[in-house]
């Protein structure tokens, strides 16, 4: 059961790092991480890491799909986690 905590930590670190790397590459005109990949990281549990990365690196903050989408994903994930915790799963 304790290994269950490792996945969210890793996926959020990965999403946070991806946001920072993408910002770095954007500033230098290098190959970029696809938006679809960033959203996939959020959907698979990295929404908090991506949201923190967006705020810290000021990345994708003018894209409505990110400024609305990522917090919505986070809210859905939090609601699902709360539901599962109250059901004892």
N, C-alpha and C positions, 0 to 999 in steps of 0.2 A: 504493500500500500504506500510506503514512503517513496517508492520509485515513481509513483504517480505525480509527485510534485516536481520531479526533474523535467518532465516534458514541457509544462508551461514556462518554466524558467528558461529552458533552452530555446523554445520557439520565440519567446519575447525578446531574448537577447539577439537572436538571428534577425528578427524584424527590425529591431532598433538599429542594429549594425547595417542592415540593408539600406535603411533610410539614410544613414550617415554616408555610406559608400556612394549611394546614388547622388546625393547632394554634392559630394566631392567631385564625382565624375561630371555632373552637370556644369559645375563652375569651370571645368577644364575642357569641355567639349569632347569628352571621351564617350565610349560605349556606355549605354545606360541600362539600368535594370528596368524591365518592362513593368508598367503599371499593373498589369494582370498578375505578375509575380508578387508585387507588394500586397495586393488585395488577397491573394491566396495565402500569404503568410498571416495576414490578419484573420482570415476566415478559419484557418487551422489553429487558431489560439494565440496569435501574436498581435492582437489588436491593441493591447495596452502598450506593448513595446513600440509598435508603429506610431501610435498616437504621441507617445513621449518623444520619439525621434522626430516626428513632424514639428513638434513644439520647439525642441531644443535646437534642431538644425534649421529651423524655418524652411522646411521643405514640403512642397505640395500644399502649402497653405492657401494658395489662390485657386486651387482646383476644388470646385464644389463637390465633386464625386468623393474626394478624400475628406474634406472638412465636415461633410455630412455622413458619408458612408462609413468611415472608420469608427466614429463614435456610436453609430447605430449598430454596427457589428459588435462592438464592446458591450453595449447595453443588452443586446440579445444573448451574448455569452454569459454576462453576469446574471441575467434572469434565469437562464438555463442552469447555471451552477447553483443558484439559490434554490431553484425548484428541486434539483437532485439532492441537495443537502437536506432539505426539509422532508424529503421522501426517504431519506436514509440510504440512498444508493451510493 
